[in-house]
Amino acid sequence: MGPWLDGMTTWLTANPQWLAAAVFIVACVECLAIAGLIVPGTVLLFAIAVLAGNGALSLGETLLLGFLGGLLGDVVSYLLGRHFHQSIRRLPGLRQHPQWISGAEAYFQRYGIASLLVGRFIGPLRPMLPMVAGMFDMPFPRFIAVSLLAAAGWTVAYLLPGWATGAAIRLPLPEGFWPEAGVVVGSIAVLVGLSITSSLRRHRNATLIMSVMSLVILAGLFIGYPYLIQFDQGLIALVQEHRSASLDRIMVMVTQIGEFRAMFIISGVLTLLLLIARQWRQAIFAGATLMFTALANTGSKWFFARVRPEVLTDPLTSYSMPSGHSSGAFALFLTLAVLAGRGQPPRMRLTWLLLGCLPAASIALSRVYLGAHWPTDILAGAMLATCVCAASLALSQRQTPLPAMPARVWWLVLPSMIALCAFMAMRHLPHALLRYAY
């Protein structure tokens, strides 16, 4: 596949007018039944996103094209399954490789709707699950609602890193940017690698390892942020160059979910709902994680007294390090992800954690986009929340593992969380847009 991939990217570089179509088509093929297992779509998507970030397409255009392409792949796969049902096993490819569909079928039967959301981030399952959903006659409105949510998260996770890499290569960044970025990215990679390895091997202290590693990185950021100024300034300059009125509106809506008052209300409602449902241990875990994260963030912010970037027309006067939006969002969504993964195998628990990081990272990144925080601020907030969440989980499971919550509790919790987040995103939007003008 190497020469073919090199030839494809070389041709797109020479013909950038076809890049938009390439993003759409590759995203569609990556999510298309059978084809998504054959074509190296993940690698190709990253390469095309790098080319797009090199000046050919804006971030909004790249994400929209990827989202629409992936959604089309889902719908076509679903319709194939709905039309052929069990006869689809006789199609070319599936006849020679029955394991491709049997694995997705077992996964769908076990996890239902959640399989479409979680399986989107598991390579071999991603293109097959929509087809299996059609085979089992899942109602189309229910399928499309879940697919819209899954496609949005998948697009950000798979296209944003490549686009940002392309944009960073194109711009004249400060001289020390790349070494500092290497230190930051390397530290996060070590944390993620150790967490995944210890979890998959069912290490008894996996949660404690994650907490300690997060604390070490947090301490490094607290001590070393004055020496990461090229990294901070370079990323701020990169992001500010690509601001637009339409993306501003989206980012302001996202950032409003992470405001202190919004996080306080959402966290309080979550803990209260768990208490009403008599999920005592889960309520204690959630309440402790959210409360101690908020207290630690406030104390750290006053201790370091770091000044915010001077990007906004009317700069915020509160201190910057660590980001309260980042720590609050990661604490909330990691808590929900941990509760969702209870009683499931390690691979599923890790996938739930990945899903929880997506909305949290969106809120955190909105702060850098809007110029309200330095990049190291949001990293410190994420590490703080991860450390507290992992430590709280380890303490909660000292004697017995935290049990899985019944489905009826999730039908109470999830709609409430979604409704609250949507309300917080839309409230006082015109005033918020003026607040974050640059």
C-alpha positions in Angstrom: 0.0 0.0 0.0 3.0 2.3 0.5 3.7 3.3 -3.2 0.0 3.7 -3.8 -0.5 6.0 -0.8 2.6 8.0 -1.8 1.3 8.4 -5.3 -2.1 9.4 -4.1 -0.8 12.1 -1.8 1.6 13.4 -4.5 -1.2 13.7 -7.0 -3.4 15.6 -4.5 -0.6 17.9 -3.7 -0.3 18.8 -7.4 -4.1 19.0 -7.8 -5.4 20.6 -4.6 -8.8 21.4 -6.3 -9.6 17.7 -5.8 -8.7 17.7 -2.1 -12.3 18.5 -0.9 -13.6 15.6 -2.9 -10.8 13.3 -1.6 -11.7 14.1 2.1 -15.3 13.3 1.4 -14.7 10.1 -0.5 -12.0 8.7 1.8 -14.2 9.3 4.9 -17.1 7.6 3.1 -15.0 4.6 2.1 -13.5 4.3 5.6 -17.0 3.9 7.0 -18.4 1.8 4.2 -19.2 -1.9 4.8 -16.5 -4.3 3.6 -14.5 -1.5 1.8 -13.5 0.1 5.1 -11.8 -3.2 6.0 -9.7 -3.3 2.8 -8.7 0.4 2.2 -6.2 1.9 4.7 -8.6 4.8 5.3 -7.1 5.9 8.7 -3.6 6.5 7.2 -5.0 8.0 4.1 -7.3 10.3 6.1 -4.4 11.6 8.1 -2.3 12.3 5.0 -5.2 14.1 3.3 -5.9 16.1 6.4 -2.3 17.2 6.5 -2.6 18.4 2.9 -5.8 20.2 3.8 -4.2 21.9 6.8 -1.4 23.1 4.6 -3.6 25.8 3.3 -6.0 24.1 0.8 -9.0 23.8 3.1 -10.1 25.5 6.3 -10.7 23.5 9.5 -14.4 23.9 9.2 -14.5 22.7 5.6 -12.3 19.7 6.4 -14.4 18.6 9.4 -17.7 19.1 7.6 -16.6 17.1 4.5 -15.3 14.3 6.7 -18.5 14.3 8.7 -20.7 14.1 5.7 -18.6 11.5 4.0 -18.6 9.3 7.1 -22.3 9.7 7.6 -23.0 8.7 4.0 -20.9 5.6 4.5 -22.9 4.7 7.5 -26.3 5.2 5.8 -25.2 3.2 2.7 -24.0 0.4 4.9 -27.2 0.4 6.9 -29.4 0.3 3.8 -27.3 -2.7 2.5 -28.0 -4.6 5.7 -31.7 -3.6 5.7 -32.2 -4.7 2.0 -30.3 -8.0 2.0 -30.7 -9.1 5.7 -29.0 -12.5 6.2 -28.5 -12.9 2.5 -25.7 -10.4 2.7 -23.4 -13.1 3.9 -23.2 -14.4 0.3 -21.8 -11.1 -1.0 -18.2 -11.1 -2.3 -15.8 -10.6 0.5 -18.1 -11.7 3.3 -18.4 -15.2 1.7 -14.6 -15.7 2.0 -14.3 -13.9 5.4 -17.4 -14.7 7.5 -15.6 -13.6 10.6 -15.8 -10.0 9.5 -19.6 -9.9 10.1 -19.8 -12.5 12.9 -17.7 -10.4 15.2 -19.7 -7.2 14.5 -23.0 -9.2 14.9 -22.0 -10.5 18.3 -20.9 -7.0 19.4 -24.1 -5.5 18.3 -26.3 -8.1 19.9 -24.4 -7.6 23.2 -24.3 -3.8 23.4 -27.1 -2.6 21.1 -27.2 1.1 20.5 -24.0 1.7 22.5 -22.1 -0.5 20.0 -22.7 2.0 17.2 -21.3 4.8 19.4 -18.3 2.9 20.8 -17.6 0.7 17.8 -17.0 3.8 15.7 -13.6 4.0 17.2 -12.7 0.3 16.9 -11.2 -0.2 13.4 -12.5 -3.6 12.4 -16.0 -2.9 13.7 -16.5 0.6 12.3 -17.6 -0.2 8.8 -19.5 -3.3 9.7 -21.8 -2.2 12.6 -24.1 0.0 10.5 -24.7 -2.9 8.1 -25.4 -5.2 11.1 -27.8 -2.6 12.5 -29.7 -2.7 9.2 -29.7 -6.5 9.2 -31.4 -6.5 12.6 -34.0 -3.9 11.4 -33.0 -1.1 13.8 -35.4 1.8 13.2 -33.8 4.3 10.9 -34.6 7.4 13.1 -32.8 5.7 16.0 -29.9 4.7 13.8 -29.4 8.1 12.3 -29.6 9.8 15.7 -26.8 7.7 17.1 -24.8 7.8 13.8 -24.9 11.7 13.8 -23.3 11.8 17.2 -20.8 9.1 16.5 -19.8 10.6 13.1 -19.2 14.0 14.8 -16.8 12.6 17.4 -15.1 10.4 14.9 -14.5 13.3 12.5 -12.8 15.4 15.1 -10.7 12.5 16.4 -9.5 11.4 13.0 -9.2 14.6 11.0 -8.2 17.4 13.5 -4.7 16.0 14.4 -3.8 15.7 10.7 -5.2 19.2 9.8 -3.4 20.8 12.8 -0.1 19.1 11.7 -0.4 20.5 8.2 -1.2 24.0 9.5 1.7 23.8 11.9 4.1 22.8 9.1 3.0 25.6 6.9 3.3 28.5 9.4 6.7 30.0 10.5 6.5 29.0 14.1 8.9 30.1 16.9 12.3 28.4 16.8 11.9 26.4 19.9 8.3 25.3 19.1 8.9 21.8 17.8 11.3 20.6 20.7 8.8 21.9 23.3 5.9 20.3 21.4 7.9 17.0 21.3 8.3 17.1 25.1 4.6 17.7 25.7 3.3 15.2 23.1 5.8 12.6 24.3 4.7 12.9 27.9 1.0 12.5 26.9 1.9 9.5 24.7 3.7 7.8 27.7 0.6 8.4 29.9 -1.8 7.0 27.3 0.6 4.1 26.4 1.0 3.0 30.1 -2.7 3.4 30.8 -3.7 1.2 27.8 -1.1 -1.4 28.5 -1.8 -1.7 32.2 -5.6 -1.9 31.5 -5.4 -4.5 28.8 -3.1 -6.6 31.0 -5.6 -6.2 33.8 -2.9 -4.9 36.1 -4.3 -4.6 39.6 -2.9 -1.1 40.0 -3.8 0.2 36.5 -6.0 3.0 37.9 -3.3 4.1 40.4 -0.6 4.1 37.7 -2.8 6.5 35.6 -3.3 8.8 38.6 0.4 8.9 39.4 1.4 9.5 35.8 -1.1 12.3 35.5 0.2 13.9 38.7 3.8 13.7 37.4 2.8 15.4 34.1 0.8 18.0 36.0 3.8 18.8 38.3 6.0 19.1 35.2 3.5 21.6 33.6 3.3 23.6 36.9 7.1 23.8 37.1 7.9 24.0 33.4 5.3 26.2 31.9 7.7 29.3 31.9 10.0 27.2 29.7 7.2 26.2 27.2 6.5 29.7 26.1 7.4 29.0 22.5 5.0 26.1 22.4 2.2 28.3 24.0 2.8 31.3 21.7 3.2 29.2 18.6 -0.1 27.4 19.1 -2.0 30.5 20.0 -0.7 32.2 16.8 -1.6 29.1 14.7 -5.1 29.0 16.1 -5.9 32.7 15.9 -4.9 32.8 12.2 -7.7 30.3 11.4 -10.5 32.0 13.3 -13.8 32.7 11.5 -17.2 34.1 12.4 -19.0 30.8 11.8 -16.5 28.8 13.8 -16.5 31.4 16.5 -20.2 30.8 17.1 -19.7 27.1 17.5 -16.7 27.5 19.8 -18.6 30.0 22.0 -21.5 27.5 22.3 -19.1 24.7 23.3 -17.1 26.9 25.7 -20.3 27.9 27.5 -20.9 24.3 28.6 -17.6 24.5 30.6 -18.4 27.8 32.4 -18.1 27.4 36.2 -21.8 27.9 36.8 -22.8 25.4 34.1 -20.3 22.8 35.4 -21.6 23.3 38.9 -25.2 22.8 37.9 -24.5 19.8 35.6 -22.3 18.1 38.3 -24.8 18.7 41.0 -27.7 17.3 38.9 -25.6 14.2 38.0 -24.8 13.5 41.7 -28.4 14.1 42.7 -29.8 11.8 40.0 -27.4 9.0 41.1 -28.6 9.5 44.7 -32.3 9.4 43.6 -31.6 6.2 41.7 -29.9 4.8 44.9 -26.6 4.3 43.2 -24.7 5.2 46.4 -21.2 4.2 45.5 -21.4 5.8 42.1 -22.8 9.0 43.6 -19.9 9.2 46.1 -17.4 8.6 43.3 -18.9 11.2 41.0 -19.4 13.8 43.7 -15.9 13.4 45.1 -14.3 13.5 41.7 -16.1 16.7 40.7 -15.8 18.5 44.0 -12.1 17.8 44.6 -11.2 18.7 41.0 -13.0 22.1 41.4 -11.2 22.8 44.7 -7.8 21.8 43.4 -8.3 23.9 40.3 -9.3 27.0 42.3 -6.3 26.6 44.7 -3.8 26.0 41.9 -5.1 29.0 39.9 -4.6 31.4 42.8 -1.2 29.9 43.7 0.3 30.3 40.3 -1.5 33.5 39.4 -0.7 33.2 35.7 -1.9 35.9 33.3 -4.1 35.0 30.4 -3.2 35.6 26.7 -3.9 39.1 25.4 -6.1 38.1 22.5 -9.6 39.2 23.5 -10.9 42.7 23.0 -11.9 42.8 26.6 -9.4 40.3 28.3 -10.7 38.2 31.2 -9.3 39.3 34.6 -9.2 35.9 36.4 -6.0 33.8 36.5 -5.2 31.3 33.8 -3.4 28.1 35.1 -4.9 25.5 35.1 -8.0 26.0 33.0 -11.2 25.6 34.9 -13.1 24.8 31.8 -10.7 22.0 31.0 -10.5 20.5 34.4 -14.3 20.7 34.9 -15.1 19.2 31.5 -12.6 16.3 31.8 -13.8 15.6 35.4 -17.4 15.4 34.3 -17.0 13.4 31.1 -14.4 11.0 32.4 -16.7 10.3 35.4 -19.5 9.4 33.0 -17.1 7.3 30.9 -15.9 5.4 34.0 -19.4 4.7 35.1 -20.4 3.6 31.5 -17.4 1.1 31.4 -18.1 -0.7 34.7 -18.7 -4.4 34.2 -17.2 -4.4 30.7 -13.9 -5.8 29.4 -10.8 -3.6 29.3 -11.0 -2.8 25.6 -14.6 -1.4 26.0 -13.7 0.6 29.1 -10.8 2.2 27.2 -13.1 3.0 24.4 -15.6 4.7 26.7 -12.8 6.7 28.1 -11.8 7.8 24.6 -15.4 8.8 24.0 -15.5 10.8 27.2 -12.4 12.6 26.3 -13.9 13.9 23.0 -16.4 16.4 24.4 -14.1 17.3 27.2 -11.3 18.0 24.7 -13.7 20.1 22.6 -14.5 22.3 25.5 -10.8 22.6 26.4 -9.7 23.4 22.9 -12.4 26.1 22.6 -10.5 28.0 25.3 -7.3 28.1 23.2 -9.3 28.9 20.1 -11.0 31.9 21.8 -7.8 33.1 23.2 -8.9 32.7 26.8 -6.2 30.2 27.8 -2.7 29.1 26.9 -2.4 25.5 25.6 -0.4 24.4 28.7 -3.4 25.7 30.8 -5.8 23.3 29.3 -3.3 20.4 29.4 -2.8 21.1 33.1 -6.6 21.2 33.6 -6.9 17.8 31.8 -4.1 16.2 33.9 -5.6 17.5 37.1 -9.0 16.0 36.3 -7.5 12.7 35.2 -5.4 12.5 38.4 -8.3 13.2 40.7 -10.7 10.9 38.7 -8.3 8.0 38.7 -7.4 8.4 42.4 -11.1 8.6 43.3 -11.8 5.5 41.3 -9.0 3.6 43.0 -10.3 4.6 46.5 -13.8 3.6 45.5 -12.6 0.2 44.4 -10.3 -0.6 47.3 -12.4 -3.6 48.4 -14.8 -4.4 45.6 -15.1 -3.1 42.0 -17.6 -0.4 41.3 -20.7 -2.2 39.9 -22.3 -1.4 36.5 -25.4 0.8 36.7 -28.7 -0.6 35.4 -30.0 0.6 32.0 -32.9 2.4 33.6 -30.5 4.7 35.5 -28.7 5.6 32.2 -32.1 6.5 30.7 -32.5 8.9 33.6 -28.9 10.3 33.5 -28.1 10.7 29.8 -31.1 12.6 28.6 -30.7 15.0 31.6 -27.0 15.5 30.9 -27.6 16.1 27.1 -30.5 18.5 27.8 -28.5 20.5 30.4 -25.4 20.8 28.1 -27.6 21.9 25.2 -29.3 24.6 27.4 -26.0 25.8 28.7 -24.6 26.0 25.2 -27.4 28.2 23.9 -27.9 30.5 26.9 -27.0 34.2 26.5 -25.3 33.4 23.2 -25.3 37.0 21.7 -23.7 38.3 24.9 -21.1 35.5 24.9 -20.2 36.2 21.3 -19.4 39.8 22.2 -17.4 38.7 25.2 -15.1 36.5 23.2 -14.6 39.0 20.3 -11.0 39.5 19.2 
